[in-house]
C-alpha cells in the first residue's frame, strides 16, 4: 500500500511538473502544495476549489462590469487586482500574466482591449482548471490511501471519508467531478 501511495505521489508530482513546464503553474504552487502535509491531507482538495470559485466569480463580475455603459475602469482595475492577487498566490502563472493585458487595456480605457483580455483570461483559466482537476483527483487518491494506512481498518477509512465529506458540506461545498465548489 505504501508503494501505491508513493506511485500516486509521483503521478501528482509529474502532473505539477508538466503544468510548470507548460508555464501554467510556477514555483508558488509548490508552496501551496507543501502546505497540504502541514494542514490536512485533503488541503489541496479544499483550497483549490475555493480558488476556482473565486476566479469564476471575478471573471463573471468582470464580464458584467464590461457590459455596462459607460465602463467603470476603476472597477475593472479593482477586479484585476483581486484576480491577479489570488492567481499569483496559488502559482497560476499564465492566468496571472493574462491579467496584465486586462490591466493595460483598463489603464488605456480601451473597452475592446478589456473584452479581448477577458476572453484570454477565460481561455487560460480553462486550461488551468483542467490541470487543477487532475491535481485534486491524484491528491484525493493519495490522501485516501494515507487514511487507509493510518487507520488500517475499513471502518476507520469510512469514518475518515465521511468526516471529509461532512467537512466539505459544512463549508458549503459540493462535488463536481473531482472539483468541489461552494453552493
C-alpha positions in Angstrom: 0.0 0.0 0.0 2.9 2.4 0.7 4.2 1.7 -2.8 0.7 2.6 -4.2 0.7 5.9 -2.3 4.3 6.6 -3.4 3.2 5.9 -7.1 0.3 8.3 -6.7 2.5 11.0 -5.2 4.9 10.6 -8.2 2.0 10.9 -10.6 0.9 14.0 -8.8 4.3 15.5 -9.0 4.5 14.6 -12.7 1.3 16.5 -13.3 2.6 19.5 -11.4 5.9 19.4 -13.2 4.2 19.2 -16.6 2.0 22.2 -15.7 5.1 24.1 -14.6 6.9 23.2 -17.8 3.9 24.5 -19.8 4.1 27.7 -17.9 0.6 27.1 -16.4 1.9 27.0 -12.8 5.0 28.5 -11.2 7.1 27.9 -8.1 4.4 29.5 -5.9 2.3 26.4 -6.4 5.0 24.3 -4.7 4.5 26.4 -1.6 0.7 25.7 -1.6 1.4 22.0 -2.3 3.8 21.8 0.6 1.1 23.1 3.0 -1.0 20.0 2.5 1.0 17.9 4.8 1.2 20.6 7.5 -2.6 21.2 7.5 -4.5 18.3 6.2 -4.0 15.5 3.6 -7.1 17.0 1.8 -5.7 20.5 1.9 -5.4 20.8 -1.9 -8.9 19.4 -2.4 -10.2 22.1 0.0 -8.2 25.1 -1.2 -8.1 24.7 -4.9 -11.9 24.6 -5.4 -12.2 27.8 -3.3 -9.6 29.4 -5.6 -11.5 28.2 -8.7 -14.7 29.6 -7.3 -13.1 33.0 -6.6 -11.7 33.2 -10.1 -15.0 32.2 -11.7 -16.9 34.9 -9.6 -14.3 37.5 -10.5 -14.5 36.6 -14.2 -18.3 36.9 -14.1 -18.0 40.2 -12.3 -15.6 41.5 -14.9 -17.9 40.4 -17.7 -20.8 42.3 -16.0 -18.7 45.4 -15.4 -17.6 45.5 -19.1 -21.3 45.1 -20.2 -22.3 48.4 -18.5 -22.1 51.7 -20.3 -20.0 53.6 -19.6 -17.4 51.1 -18.4 -16.2 51.9 -15.0 -12.4 51.3 -15.5 -11.8 51.8 -11.8 -14.0 48.7 -11.1 -12.1 46.8 -13.9 -8.8 47.6 -12.2 -10.1 46.6 -8.8 -11.2 43.3 -10.2 -7.8 43.0 -11.9 -6.0 43.4 -8.6 -8.3 40.8 -6.9 -7.7 38.3 -9.7 -4.0 39.0 -10.0 -3.6 38.5 -6.3 -5.4 35.2 -6.0 -3.8 33.7 -9.1 -0.3 34.8 -8.1 -0.6 33.4 -4.6 -1.7 30.0 -5.9 1.0 30.0 -8.6 -1.3 30.2 -11.6 1.3 31.8 -13.8 -0.4 32.0 -17.2 -3.6 33.4 -15.7 -1.6 36.0 -13.8 0.2 37.0 -16.9 -3.1 37.2 -18.8 -4.3 39.6 -16.1 -1.6 42.1 -17.2 -3.3 42.6 -20.6 -6.6 43.4 -18.8 -4.7 46.0 -16.6 -3.1 47.6 -19.6 -6.4 47.8 -21.5 -8.2 49.3 -18.5 -5.4 51.8 -18.0 -5.8 52.9 -21.6 -9.6 52.9 -21.1 -9.9 50.5 -24.0 -13.2 48.5 -23.7 -12.4 46.3 -26.8 -9.0 45.6 -25.3 -10.6 44.7 -21.9 -13.1 42.4 -23.6 -10.3 40.7 -25.6 -8.2 40.4 -22.4 -11.2 38.9 -20.6 -11.5 36.3 -23.3 -7.8 35.5 -22.9 -8.3 35.1 -19.2 -11.2 32.7 -19.6 -9.1 30.6 -22.0 -6.1 30.5 -19.7 -8.4 29.7 -16.7 -10.0 26.8 -18.5 -6.5 25.3 -19.2 -5.6 25.8 -15.5 -8.9 24.4 -14.3 -8.3 21.1 -16.2 -4.8 20.8 -14.6 -6.1 21.6 -11.2 -8.8 19.0 -11.6 -6.1 16.3 -12.3 -4.1 17.5 -9.3 -7.1 17.3 -7.0 -8.0 13.8 -8.3 -4.5 12.5 -7.7 -4.2 14.2 -4.3 -7.5 12.7 -3.1 -6.4 9.2 -4.2 -3.1 9.7 -2.3 -4.9 11.1 0.8 -7.4 8.3 0.9 -4.5 5.8 0.8 -2.9 7.7 3.6 -6.1 7.4 5.6 -6.1 3.7 4.9 -2.5 3.3 6.1 -3.1 5.3 9.2 -6.4 3.8 10.1 -5.7 0.2 9.0 -9.3 -0.8 9.0 -12.2 -0.4 6.6 -14.4 1.1 9.3 -11.8 3.7 10.1 -11.3 4.6 6.4 -15.1 5.0 6.1 -15.0 7.3 9.1 -12.2 9.3 7.6 -14.1 9.7 4.3 -17.3 10.5 5.9 -15.6 13.1 8.1 -14.1 14.7 5.0 -17.4 14.8 3.1 -19.1 16.3 6.2 -16.4 18.9 6.5 -16.9 19.8 2.8 -20.7 20.0 3.4 -20.2 22.2 6.5 -18.1 24.6 4.4 -21.0 24.8 1.9 -19.1 22.9 -0.8 -20.5 20.5 -3.4 -18.7 18.0 -5.6 -18.5 18.5 -9.4 -16.2 15.9 -11.0 -13.0 15.9 -8.9 -13.5 19.6 -8.0 -15.6 20.8 -5.1 -17.5 24.1 -5.3 -19.5 26.4 -3.0 -23.2 26.1 -3.3 
